[in-house]
Amino acid sequence: MTDLPDNRDMSSHPIAHPVTITVYGADWCGDCRRSKRLLAARETVYDWVDVAEHPEIRDELTANGYPAIPVIVMPGGTILMEPSDAELAAALDAGAAQAV
């Protein structure tokens, strides 16, 4: 991944405009497991990046203002950090509405 300045503006970064949902998390993280359960229950396709296996990605997320996991990057660039089920469901619904 590319080095980014230490701020939250990731709009020019490749992960900011993904085709699919990308979830950055770790298997030991309860909030990550909860978000994965919600995505599975809604039969949502997503890419999983285990930051425990890729500490350089965790470092990059933290350096750019995303110190907590999961970090979920939605198509269109919306980035959610440690979202509640309601926040994630709302983002999924908004994405589905845009796709129609």
Secondary structure, DSSP 8 states (H G I E B T S, - for coil): -----SSS--TTSGGGS-SSEEEEE-TT-HHHHHHHHHHHHTT--EEEEETTT-HHHHHHHHHTT--SS-EEE-TTS-EEES--HHHHHHHHHHHHHHH-
